[in-house]
Amino acid sequence: MFGNDRQTRRNVLRGTAGIGAISIAGCLGGDGGDQVDLTVGSSSSGSSTYGNSQAIQRVVSQESDYLNFITQDAGGDPQSIRLYADGEINSYSAGNYIMNQALTETGPFSDEPVSEFPQLGFGHLSLNLYWMALEDSDIQTTDDLAGRDVYCLPASWGLRAMTEEMYGEAGLWEGLEENVVNVETSQAASALDEGRAEAFIVYTSNYSQLPSWATEIDSRVSVRAIEMTDDYVQAAQDFAGAGYEEIDEIGGWEQDVQGGDFPKHTWTETYPYYFSPDISADAVYDLMEICHNNYESMQEANPTILDWSDPENFTFALVHTDEIPIHPGAADWYEENDVWDDSWTRGDE
């Protein structure tokens, strides 16, 4: 599903970061029946990350007598990274863009950097972001967005920061920012339904599913995709912090939102799970085995879950392993399933 070509579009992270052990209350042994609590920062309720984590949590509780996968609403990727550094959680999902900012002490980490990072586990999410507008709006292309009321995802999200930087570098953000509607995703459908926003950024998860907040938009508001004009396409293509992709069809919507025959231009982000080096190799290995063998049960709870029967689908988001090594439990799993890459670094146990 996800080939190596997707990795080449990612910015190779620069800089160094120490991998430190954090103190987590409770036993994290996992090799003799001891309970292991994986408290996993998962953005905010309603996000695709949160939905995936909840689906994993449900099946892990059924399949393991010692693993607890606990979904933590952190409010966004930057908050997850800070909660880990503060010893409040021992695992999280974060997009590669926001992790790059944490490692290079830029963006939200420029004034308050963090120095403690976990180790890489496995990829679970790819997002394709694109622009839409109300069906009855006169907004036809992204050239029409300047000065209009637009929703660009919550201000606390890494996806919002990525989008601001991408358009900022191209000189496009200044035409949008004065009229950005800053509400949480839980209020996005109401903002569109009431006309407080006319256009919005949304994403499809793993090519086929909408996050729950977009599903609410789908059920309440008539919308359509709009064309990304040359300046906006070029901004996505030139931005090193995200991927760019043209897709044949926008997936996940019940209503017809295709909005014409133009290519569907998207900017993309990928998400792995990270785990503390204090968590035993057995625990992370067993978690991946559960995902590998029970992904269909997870899909029943959340169709965004990947087909993890293919071991390659665990690896697509592992794109900065020079700075953050692979957790030894994940490394064992990759080696046993013949998908280990010798350019990766194995973390210390």
Secondary structure by P-SEA (a helix, b strand, c coil): ccccccccccccccbbbbbbbbbbcccccccccccccccccccccccaaaaaaaaaaaaaaaccccccccccccccaaaaaaaaaacccccccccaaaaaaaaacccccccccccbbbbbccccbbbbbbcccccccccccccccccccccccccccaaaaaaaaaaaaaccccccccccccccccaaaaaaaaccccbbbbbbcccccccaaaaaaaacbbbbbbbbcaaaaaaaaacccccccccccccccccccccccccccccbbbbbbbbbccccaaaaaaaaaaaaacaaaaaaaccccccccccccccccccccccccccaaaaaaaaaacccccccccccc
